[in-house]
């Protein structure tokens, strides 16, 4: 038996499948990954188990459905078996570097199994001026009181839209000057994490390693490095314009038609963030080649969820829908000595990723994992039949507030062609979409073949719910709830 394979897992926040080159995107967002795709297994229909981040990662790292321990449990339970704990027990050096996402921090158990875990929640940008803050105009000052009077008067005359626009433009005009896009960035850019990862890799010597990088560059607010924007757009982005676009896109009271005029420019910023991720992954791979670690290193790249740009009238990735722009993500797996083959266009849930990686590395998969390895299927191009299940608590945008977690379950079942989406609450109805005839998911199917399809997908949903209840681990659930209570008491 040869040396143990190492594994590099890269997860990119908000990365849509249809915005990477090896998935068919026309804009050159991922030139390095595109070159790597030729020798890798590219899964055309990788589907998240839940969205956003806090509903996605239990499946990625622990091969467990996000609500399997109950809707009120977020993250990993204390002592839960994960990809990191299995590999550490198998003698691997384990390190994780996450770009400031609070939902995959030690607070939610994601440091388990890692010898080194850096979440960058203490990251500070070059400037404290991150957003435009109009609050002073609503203070008790004379100017604040005058502004409130004007707003009320405008509302009485039916001119609220005009007032909102003038007020927004005024706030932008008085905003402090900013000299660079870097000064506006909320999260550390990918180059900072790659630098840290390289230092850690140098410290582990020749031990096999598991390195997890979670990169936030495509996440809102969209402030890509100027170099990446220049490479992608062929011009520079003026910092004030970048701030203006982000502030405009964040105006919650605007309708989709009111936002659509800025959509293309916002997407350019988003795409430039992807371009920077691609460059930094290339830089990390180059360093692995130079240290002769690349030849025994598995690379898996995917995303925790996608991002919406008004396709269904929304922005960002709120847990209110399970449309393709949110749940369909890229998945590329590069295995040393293996030439990628054409992977069947069947939905592959993230639930199966960890068991698949373990089999690739020759490490037994624990019985606690709910997914199964699809490595043989990938190698031989053999299809698999089970649909992908997706779930989250509807509208839970702030899981730090325990009361938000008890919202109705939003459940999706996705097979090769059809998708069922339903909210589990009294009086709710399900919707079935034919993704072949209606890829934009604008027309729920109501008759014809959809009736039999609806029955089949509903049966899969029922089986999932029955399994969720019967297989729930009461010890893990109790430990997770006790951790939450301690955090709530201690603040």
C-alpha positions in Angstrom: 0.0 0.0 0.0 1.3 3.4 -0.9 1.4 6.6 1.2 -1.9 7.9 2.6 -3.6 10.4 0.4 -4.1 13.9 1.8 -7.3 15.9 1.2 -7.9 19.6 0.5 -11.5 20.6 0.9 -12.4 24.0 -0.4 -15.9 25.4 0.2 -16.8 28.7 -1.3 -19.6 30.7 0.2 -22.5 31.6 -2.2 -20.9 30.0 -5.3 -23.5 29.2 -7.9 -23.0 26.2 -10.2 -23.8 28.3 -13.2 -21.1 30.9 -12.5 -18.1 28.7 -12.9 -16.4 28.0 -16.2 -16.3 24.2 -16.0 -20.1 24.3 -15.5 -20.6 26.3 -18.7 -20.3 30.0 -17.6 -19.2 32.2 -20.4 -17.4 34.8 -18.2 -13.8 33.7 -17.3 -14.4 33.4 -13.5 -12.4 30.1 -13.0 -9.6 29.7 -15.5 -7.5 27.6 -13.0 -10.3 25.3 -11.9 -11.3 24.9 -15.6 -7.9 23.6 -16.4 -8.1 21.2 -13.4 -11.5 20.0 -14.4 -10.1 18.1 -17.4 -8.4 15.7 -15.0 -11.1 15.7 -12.3 -14.6 14.3 -11.6 -17.1 17.1 -12.2 -20.5 16.4 -10.8 -23.1 18.2 -13.0 -25.9 18.1 -10.4 -24.4 18.6 -7.0 -27.2 19.6 -4.6 -26.9 21.1 -1.1 -28.7 19.4 1.8 -29.9 22.8 3.1 -29.3 26.5 2.8 -28.0 28.9 3.9 -24.7 28.1 5.5 -26.0 26.9 8.9 -28.3 24.4 7.1 -25.6 23.3 4.6 -22.5 22.2 6.6 -23.9 19.4 8.7 -24.1 17.4 5.5 -20.8 18.4 4.1 -18.7 17.7 7.3 -20.8 15.2 9.2 -22.9 13.5 6.4 -26.0 14.4 8.4 -29.2 16.1 7.3 -29.4 19.6 8.8 -32.6 19.1 10.7 -32.0 15.5 11.8 -31.5 16.5 15.4 -34.5 18.8 15.4 -35.2 22.2 13.9 -34.0 23.9 17.1 -30.5 22.4 16.7 -28.0 24.4 14.6 -24.6 23.2 13.6 -22.8 20.1 14.8 -23.5 18.5 18.2 -20.7 18.2 20.8 -19.0 14.9 20.2 -20.6 14.4 16.8 -18.6 12.3 14.3 -17.3 14.4 11.4 -14.9 14.1 8.5 -12.3 15.9 10.7 -12.7 13.6 13.7 -12.4 10.5 11.6 -9.3 11.6 9.8 -7.6 12.9 13.0 -8.2 9.5 14.6 -6.6 7.9 11.5 -3.4 9.9 12.0 -4.0 12.9 9.8 -2.9 16.4 10.6 -6.1 18.5 10.5 -6.4 22.2 10.0 -9.2 24.6 9.1 -9.2 28.2 8.0 -12.6 29.9 7.7 -13.0 33.5 6.4 -15.1 35.0 9.3 -18.4 33.2 8.9 -19.9 33.0 12.4 -22.1 30.1 11.6 -19.2 27.7 11.1 -17.4 28.7 14.3 -16.6 26.8 17.5 -20.0 28.2 18.8 -21.7 25.7 16.5 -19.1 22.8 16.9 -17.1 23.2 13.7 -13.7 23.1 15.4 -14.2 19.5 16.4 -11.5 17.2 15.1 -9.2 20.0 14.0 -5.8 20.5 15.6 -5.7 24.0 14.2 -8.9 26.0 13.7 -8.9 29.6 12.7 -12.2 31.3 12.0 -11.0 34.9 11.5 -13.9 36.3 13.5 -11.4 38.8 14.9 -10.5 40.0 11.4 -10.3 43.8 11.0 -10.4 45.5 7.7 -8.1 48.4 6.8 -10.9 50.8 7.8 -13.8 50.9 10.2 -15.9 52.6 7.5 -17.7 49.5 6.1 -21.2 50.8 5.4 -23.2 54.0 4.9 -24.9 54.8 8.2 -27.9 57.2 7.9 -29.0 56.7 11.6 -27.9 60.2 12.8 -30.7 61.7 10.7 -33.2 59.7 12.8 -31.7 60.8 16.1 -33.3 63.3 18.5 -31.3 66.2 17.0 -33.0 69.0 15.2 -31.9 67.6 11.9 -33.2 64.2 12.8 -36.6 65.6 13.9 -36.8 67.6 10.7 -36.1 64.5 8.6 -38.8 62.5 10.3 -41.3 65.3 9.7 -40.3 65.4 6.0 -40.7 61.6 5.7 -44.1 61.7 7.3 -45.2 64.6 5.1 -44.0 62.8 2.0 -45.8 59.6 3.0 -49.1 61.6 3.5 -48.7 62.9 -0.1 -48.0 59.5 -1.5 -44.4 60.5 -2.2 -42.6 57.9 -0.1 -40.8 56.4 -3.1 -39.4 59.8 -4.0 -38.4 60.5 -0.4 -36.6 57.2 -0.1 -34.7 57.8 -3.3 -33.6 61.3 -2.3 -32.7 60.2 1.2 -30.6 57.4 -0.1 -28.8 59.6 -2.6 -28.2 62.1 0.3 -26.7 59.4 2.5 -24.4 58.4 -0.3 -23.3 61.9 -0.9 -22.4 62.6 2.8 -20.7 59.2 3.2 -17.0 59.5 4.1 -14.5 59.1 1.3 -12.9 55.7 0.9 -9.6 55.2 -0.8 -9.8 51.5 -1.7 -12.3 48.6 -2.1 -10.1 46.7 0.4 -11.0 49.1 3.1 -14.7 48.2 2.7 -14.3 44.4 2.7 -16.1 42.7 5.6 -14.3 39.3 5.3 -10.7 38.4 4.9 -9.9 37.8 1.2 -8.8 34.3 0.0 -5.1 35.3 -0.2 -5.0 35.8 3.5 -6.4 32.3 4.2 -4.1 30.7 1.7 -1.1 32.4 3.3 -2.2 30.9 6.7 -2.8 27.5 5.1 0.6 27.4 3.5 2.3 28.2 6.9 0.3 25.4 8.5 1.1 22.9 5.8 4.8 23.7 6.3 4.5 22.9 10.0 3.0 19.4 9.5 6.0 18.0 7.6 5.2 14.8 5.6 2.2 13.8 7.7 -1.0 13.2 5.6 -3.3 16.1 6.1 -6.9 17.2 6.0 -7.1 20.9 5.2 -10.4 22.7 5.0 -10.7 26.2 3.6 -13.9 28.2 3.6 -13.6 31.3 1.4 -16.1 34.2 1.5 -15.0 36.3 -1.4 -18.3 36.0 -3.5 -20.4 36.7 -0.4 -22.1 40.0 0.0 -21.2 42.8 0.5 -19.4 42.3 -2.8 -16.0 43.9 -2.5 -13.5 41.9 -4.6 -9.8 42.8 -4.8 -9.3 45.4 -7.5 -6.9 43.1 -9.3 -9.5 40.4 -9.7 -12.1 42.9 -11.0 -9.6 44.3 -13.5 -8.8 40.8 -14.8 -12.5 40.0 -15.2 -13.9 43.3 -16.4 -10.9 44.8 -18.2 -11.2 48.0 -16.1 -10.9 49.2 -12.5 -13.7 49.6 -10.1 -13.9 52.9 -8.3 -14.3 52.3 -4.5 -17.2 54.8 -4.3 -19.0 53.0 -7.1 -18.5 49.6 -5.4 -20.0 51.0 -2.2 -22.8 52.7 -4.0 -23.8 49.4 -5.8 -23.7 47.4 -2.6 -25.7 50.0 -0.7 -28.2 50.2 -3.5 -28.6 46.4 -3.8 -29.2 46.2 0.0 -32.3 48.5 -0.2 -34.9 46.1 1.2 -37.9 48.3 0.2 -37.1 48.3 -3.5 -39.0 46.1 -5.9 -37.2 43.7 -8.3 -37.8 46.2 -11.1 -36.3 49.0 -9.0 -33.2 46.9 -8.5 -32.8 45.3 -11.9 -30.9 48.3 -13.3 -28.0 47.6 -11.0 -28.1 43.8 -11.4 -25.4 43.4 -14.0 -22.9 45.6 -12.2 -23.5 43.8 -8.9 -23.0 40.4 -10.7 -19.7 41.8 -12.0 -18.6 42.4 -8.4 -19.8 38.9 -7.4 -18.0 37.3 -10.3 -14.8 39.1 -9.5 -14.9 37.5 -6.0 -15.0 34.1 -7.7 -12.1 35.0 -9.9 -10.0 35.9 -6.8 -10.9 32.5 -5.2 -9.8 30.7 -8.4 -6.4 32.5 -8.5 -5.7 31.8 -4.8 -6.6 28.1 -5.2 -4.2 28.0 -8.0 -1.5 29.6 -5.8 -2.1 27.0 -3.1 -1.9 24.1 -5.6 1.4 25.5 -7.0 2.8 25.5 -3.5 1.7 21.9 -3.0 3.4 21.0 -6.2 6.6 22.7 -5.1 6.6 20.8 -1.9 5.8 17.5 -3.7 2.5 17.1 -1.8 0.2 17.5 -4.8 0.8 14.0 -6.2 -0.9 12.5 -3.2 -3.5 15.1 -2.5 -7.2 14.8 -3.2 -9.0 18.1 -3.9 -12.7 18.6 -3.4 -14.2 22.0 -4.3 -17.8 22.9 -3.7 -20.1 25.5 -2.2 -22.4 25.7 0.8 -25.2 27.2 -1.4 -25.7 29.6 -4.3 -26.9 33.2 -4.6 -30.0 34.8 -6.0 -29.9 37.8 -8.3 -33.6 38.5 -8.7 -34.4 35.2 -10.6 -37.3 34.8 -8.3 -37.5 38.4 -7.1 -35.0 38.0 -4.3 -31.4 38.7 -3.4 -28.8 36.9 -1.5 -29.7 33.4 -0.1 -32.5 33.7 2.4 -34.1 30.4 3.7 -37.4 31.1 1.9 -37.0 29.1 -1.3 -35.1 26.1 -2.6 -34.7 27.2 -6.2 -31.8 26.0 -8.4 -29.8 29.2 -8.0 -29.7 28.5 -4.3 -29.3 24.7 -4.1 -27.3 23.8 -7.2 -23.6 24.2 -6.6 -20.4 23.1 -8.3 -18.6 19.9 -7.1 -15.2 19.1 -8.5 -13.2 16.1 -7.1 -9.6 15.7 -8.2 -8.0 12.3 -7.3 -4.3 11.6 -7.9 -3.8 8.9 -10.5 -7.4 9.0 -11.6 -8.5 10.5 -14.9 -11.9 12.1 -14.5 -14.8 10.5 -16.5 -18.1 11.8 -17.5 -20.3 11.8 -14.4 -24.0 11.0 -14.8 -26.3 13.9 -14.6 -28.0 12.6 -11.4 -28.4 14.8 -8.3 -25.7 14.1 -5.8 -26.5 15.4 -2.4 -23.7 16.8 -0.2 -24.8 14.1 2.2 -22.7 11.7 0.2 -19.5 13.8 -0.1 -17.8 12.9 3.2 -18.3 9.1 2.7 -17.0 9.4 -0.8 -13.9 11.2 0.2 -13.2 8.7 2.9 -13.4 5.8 0.5 -11.1 7.6 -1.9 -8.5 7.9 0.9 -9.0 4.3 2.0 -10.5 5.2 5.4 -13.6 3.4 6.6 -16.7 5.5 6.8 -18.4 5.6 10.3 -21.8 4.1 10.8 -23.0 7.5 12.1 -22.9 9.0 8.6 -26.2 9.1 6.9 -24.8 9.3 3.4 -23.0 6.6 1.4 -19.9 6.6 -0.8 -20.5 7.1 -4.5 -16.8 6.7 -5.4 -17.4 3.5 -7.5 -20.2 5.3 -9.4 -18.0 8.2 -10.1 -15.1 6.0 -11.3 -17.2 4.0 -13.6 -19.7 6.6 -14.7 -22.6 4.6 -13.1 -25.8 6.3 -12.3 -27.4 6.3 -8.8 -31.1 6.4 -8.2 -31.7 8.2 -4.8 -33.1 11.8 -5.0 -31.5 14.7 -3.2 -33.3 15.9 -0.1 -33.1 19.6 0.9 -34.5 21.2 4.1 -34.3 24.2 6.3 -36.5 26.2 8.8 -38.5 28.6 6.6 -37.5 32.2 7.1 -34.9 31.5 9.9 -32.5 34.3 8.9 -31.0 34.6 12.4 -30.3 31.2 14.0 -28.7 32.9 17.0 -32.2 33.7 18.1 -33.6 30.3 19.3 -37.2 31.3 18.6 -36.5 31.7 14.9 -35.5 28.1 14.6 -39.0 26.8 15.2 -40.4 28.0 11.9 -42.0 25.5 9.6 -39.8 23.1 7.8 -39.2 23.9 4.1 -38.6 20.6 2.4 -37.4 19.8 -1.2 -37.0 16.6 -3.1 -34.9 16.8 -6.3 -34.4 14.0 -8.9 -32.9 14.2 -12.3 -35.8 16.1 -13.9 -38.3 17.1 -11.2 -38.3 18.9 -8.0 -40.9 19.0 -5.2 -41.0 21.9 -2.7 -43.3 22.1 0.2 -43.7 23.9 3.5 -44.7 21.5 6.3 -47.5 23.4 8.0 -51.3 23.2 8.2 -52.9 24.0 4.9 -49.7 24.1 3.0 -49.5 22.7 -0.5 -46.6 21.3 -2.5 -45.2 22.5 -5.8 -43.6 20.3 -8.5 -41.3 21.8 -11.1 -40.3 20.1 -14.4 -36.7 21.4 -14.6 -36.3 20.2 -18.1 -39.3 22.0 -19.5 -39.1 24.9 -17.0 -35.5 25.4 -15.9 -36.4 28.8 -14.4 -39.0 27.2 -12.0 -41.7 29.6 -13.0 -44.6 27.2 -13.6 -45.4 24.5 -11.1 -46.7 21.4 -12.9 -50.3 20.6 -12.1 -51.5 17.9 -14.4 -50.5 15.1 -16.8 -47.4 13.1 -15.9 -46.8 15.5 -13.0 -49.5 13.6 -11.0 -47.5 10.4 -10.9 -44.3 12.4 -10.4 -45.9 14.2 -7.5 -46.9 10.9 -5.8 -43.4 9.5 -6.2 -41.6 12.6 -4.8 -44.2 12.9 -1.9 -43.4 9.3 -1.0 -39.7 10.2 -0.9 -40.5 13.2 1.3 -42.6 11.0 3.7 -39.8 8.4 3.9 -37.3 11.1 4.7 -39.5 12.5 7.5 -40.2 9.0 9.0 -36.5 8.3 9.0 -35.6 11.6 10.5 -37.9 11.0 13.5 -37.1 7.3 14.0 -33.3 7.7 13.6 -32.9 10.8 15.7 -30.0 10.5 18.2 -31.4 11.7 21.5 -28.0 12.0 23.2 -26.6 14.2 20.4 -29.7 16.3 20.5 -29.5 16.7 24.2 -25.8 17.7 24.1 -26.5 20.3 21.4 -29.4 21.8 23.3 -27.3 22.0 26.5 -24.6 23.8 24.6 -27.1 26.3 23.3 -28.5 26.9 26.7 -25.0 27.5 28.1 -24.3 30.0 25.4 -27.6 31.8 26.0 -27.0 32.0 29.7 -23.4 33.2 29.3 -24.3 35.6 26.6 
